[in-house]
Amino acid sequence: MKKTSSPKTRAKPAAGLQPEYRFDYAKAKPNRFADATQPGAVAVLLDPDVARVFKSADSVNAVLRALVTTMPRRPRPVQQ
């Protein structure tokens, strides 16, 4: 007769976060990039092929400003 294995008991999930997800706020550092962003700025992710062409935010902004000047202006909607 074969020996039957006993069913394995599953460990209950521990309450809270797993140890690898616990964050030690005492070792936290301030965001070193916070001062570089200007109020009202928006972060945009470029696709890798586009990012290879544009090496700085200034070059991206220059091309986008040139493109905006070529676009026809839309009339603003009338507010009632």
Secondary structure by P-SEA (a helix, b strand, c coil): cbbbbcbbbbccccccccccccccccccccccccccccccbbbbbbcaaaaaacccaaaaaaaaaaaaaacccccccccc
